[in-house]
Amino acid sequence: MVLVNRAIMILVSCGLLGMLVGCTHTTNGKDGAMVYEVHRLYEAMTIDANWEKPAWQNVLPLELKRFMGDKPTHFPKVQAKLLYDDANLYVIFRVDDRYVRAVAQKHQDPVCRDSCVEFFFTPGVDVARGYFNLEMNSGGIMLLRFQTIPRSDSVALASADLKRVEIAHTLPKIVDPELTEPTTWFVEYRLPVDLLSTYCSTVVPPVPGVQWRANFFKCADKTSHPHWLTWSWVDRPQPEFHVPESFGTLVFK
């Protein structure tokens, strides 16, 4: 009865707030399915990595509270918010971090070795149709690929398509030597949904009622304090992000 009452309270709360904010919730248990509501943006938004601007103020963040491998000695607080409109998906990350490093020089370099936040998503509900992995380091350098078989048939998005992704970041492009003091950094981007169709034939554009599968990650493979954080729990003994069957759900409102 307690669990039922708790579930009802969550549903009521989300219903009351749904017109204004995103709502995150999870089922009970470490393998519970994560769900995030993505609300519609009704005004133009400048991409400037400003977490506090009006468009983001009433959007609830999701948070990366799980980890892979041993529990890291440095566990940054990582949050993300999403919005959408007729043509774009908007994503912003906030990272309360330390031991920050970024040395990737250009897009499609291995940014996971740097202080990096990642958004993996299937633009629909069938993960067998493939997924995109959009990885971005603290300096706004991006890796963006599409694949149907994890790590086996990866296709890098063309340079012309990468240029259509508008990016803003608060730290310099290169951070070397590593920043060892507590540092909060942000990255924000506008992802045009139409460019996804070049690589995936089953893209379902965001409209109310549509669902996508997704997961969010934070890593820092080659920093002094590596870690592998996740939003939706991944059941693997070693760090591995390319596990689409563990994706949570984005619900467009």
N, C-alpha and C positions, 0 to 999 in steps of 0.2 A: 504493500500500500504506500509506503514511503516513497519508493521508486516511481510509482505511478503518479503520485502528487507532484514529485519533482519534475517529471517529464511534462505534466500539464502546465506547471509554472513556466517552464522554458518556452513551450509553444505559445502561451499567452503573451509572454514578454516579447517574443519575436514578432508576434502579430501586431502588437501595439506600436512597436518601434519600426516595423518593416518599411513604412513609407519614407523614413528619414535616414535609417542607418543600415549597415550590413549586420548580419547576425551570424555568429559562429556557435556551433554546438557539436557535441560528440556523444556517441553511445557509450555506455559503461564498458570498461575493460580496455586493456592495452591495445587490443586489435579493433577497437571501436571505429566506426566509419566517421570521418571528419566531413563536415558540411559547412560551406561558407556561402552566404547570400551576397550576390553582386548586384548593386543597385544602379539605376540609370542616371547618367549625368545629363542635365538639361541645360547646361550653359557651356560656353567656351572655356577651356582651361589651359593656361600657360604651363608648359613643362619646365619647371625650375627647381625641382627637388625640395620644395617647401612643404613639409609635413603639416604645417599649421595654416595653410591657406584655406579660404572658406569652402572650397569644393571638397576638401578632405575632412573638415572639422566634425561633421556629423556621421562619419563612416567609422564603424567599429573595425579594429584591426584583428586579423588572425595572428597567432603567435606560435613560434617554433619552440616547443617545450620538450621534444623527444630527441634522443641521440642514438647514434649507431656506434658499435664498438664499445670500448671502455668509456665510462663517464668522463668527459674532459675536465681538466683542472681549470681551464678557462671556458666558461659557458656564457657566451654573449646573449643578451636579450635581443631577439630578432622579431620584428613585427612587419606585416605587410597589409596594404589596403588595395582594393580593386574597385573600379567603376567601369561603365561601358556607355557608348552611345551608338548611333546608327552605323558608324564606320570603324570604331576603334575600341580597343581594350586599354585601360589605363592602370598602371601598376606603380606603386611606390613602396619602398622598403625603408625601414628605420633600423639601424644596428647600433646598439650600445655595446661597444667593442673595446678591445685592447689587443696589442700585438698585431697591428694592421700593416699589411705589406701588399704592394701591387706593382708588378714588373712587366706584365703583358704589354706588348707594344701596339698590337693592332687587333681588329675584330677577327674572330675565329682562332686566335691564339688560345692555349690551354689555361683559361682564367681560373679554373678550379684550384690551381696551385696558389693563387692569391687569396686575399680576403674577398669572398665571393658569395653572392646570393643567387639562388637558382629557382626558376619557375618551369616545371615540367607539366605539360598539359596535352590532353586529347581533345580536339574541338568537336566533341560529341560524347556519347556515353560508351561507345564500344572501343576499348583500349586496344583490341586486336587490329584495329584500322590504322594504328600508328600514333605516335606522339611527337611533340616538339620539345626540345630542351633548350630553354633560353637561360643562359648563364651570364652573369655580369659581375665584374669585380668593382671594387670601391672607386675606381677611376673611370667608370663608364665604358670599359672595354667589354665587348659582348661576344659570346659564342652562341650561335643559333643554328640548330640542326633539326632534321626530321628523320624518323626511323620507324619501321614497323617491327623489326626484330632487334631487341636491345643490343647495342654495340656491334651489330653485324651488317646492317645495311644503311648506315648513317649517311644522310645527304646534307651537305652544308648549304645554307641559303646563299644565293648569289649576292655579290657586293652591291648591286643596284637595289636589291630588296632590303639589305641591311641599312642602307642609307635612308630608307623610308621610316625606319624606327627612330623616333625622336627621343633623345636621351638627355637627362640632366643629372649631375652628380655634385657633391659638395667637397670631396677631397680631390687633390691633384691627380692627374692621370697616372703618374708614377709616384709611388711611395716606397722609397728605398734610400737609406736603411729603414727598417721596421719602426713603426711608432709603438713605443712601449707604454705610454701613458693612456689612461682611459680616454676613449675617443668615440664620439657619436657621429655616424655618417649616414648619408641618405643617397639613394639612387631612385630615379623616377623615369618611366618611359611611356610613350604612346605607341601602341602596336596596331597598325592597320590590319583589320581582319581579312581584307580581300587578298593580301599577299600570301596568306596561308594556303589558299586554294591552288596555287601553282605547284605545291608539294604534296598536298593531301586532297584527294578527290571527294572526301566525305565531310568537309567542314560544315558544321551547323552554325550559322551566324547567331550571335546573341540577340535574343528577344525574350520577353517575359515567358517563363515556363521552360525555356531551354536549359539543359544541363550539360556541363563539360566535366570530365575527370581531370584531376590535377593533384600535384604535390608541390611543396615549397621546401627549399633546402638552404642551409648555410654551411660553407666549408672554408678551409684555409690550409690546404694540404701541405704547402711548403713554408708555412710560417713557423715560428718557434713554438707555437701552441696549437697544433692542428686539432680540428674538431669536425664532426659531421652531424649536423642537427636537421631534424625533419619536422614537418607539420603533421602529416599523416604517418602513422607508425609503419615501418618497413621491417618485415620478419626475415632478416638475414643476419648471420652471425658476424659478418664483416661489413664495413661500410660499402654500400652499393645503392646508388640512387636510381639506376635504370631498372625499376621494378614497377611497371605500369599497373599490375594487378593490385598494388598497394595504394594507388591514387585515391584521394578523397574526391569530393564532389563540389563543383561550383554550380550554384543555382541562380540563374538570372531572373531578376524581379522586375 
